[in-house]
């Protein structure tokens, strides 16, 4: 602290010293010495021998009050800390939910835009670029080839194929997930084997992205 004061600072120091002196004088006036307390007890015809126990009890109560005040303050601090922790956790969870919802909605919109370049094609294992309208029940594998477009990058598409016989029964179902997409046009396929027990007639195969049918094709089985 600097030993040199300005006139303004001196005036403020004098005012503060005067205030402290007045408070001390008032405090001393309010305090009574033991002799004065004894005299008051005698005037009230109260037993003087109970003064010391009463003083000890008063001190005990004051100590308890201080301890309780400290406990209450600590409890209030703990409540404020817990409230802050819970509030922060709720806020973080809300942000996480909003972010997840945002990404889910964005993914749904991106998936909803996926279409096919052309109708799906029924082929054998060897693909000549055409599509079979009629197949025989010779137990060789049939492929359903679909080319998707408007495919978002960096996604793993969950696809499913249903092979449906003339009676509307799903005879075969394929489920798979593509590798991570890296181009907007994406070729994929599923397959099924039709043996002698397969029902002849008009069959239908459909490819689904999630729960949405993205391609459907009919073919004859003889």
Buried (B, 14 or more C-beta within 10 A) or exposed (E): EEEEEEEEEEEEEEEEEEEEEEEEEEEEEEEEEEEEBBEEBEEEEEEEEEBEEEEEEEEEEEEEEEEEEEEEEEEEEEEEEEEEEEEEEEEEEEEEEEEEEEEEEEEEEBBEEBEBEEEBBBBBEEEEEEBBEEBBBEEEEBBBBBBBBBBBEEBEBEBBBBBBBBEEEEBBEBEEEBEEBEEEEBEBBBBBEBEEEBEEEEBBBBBBBEEEEBBBBEBBBE
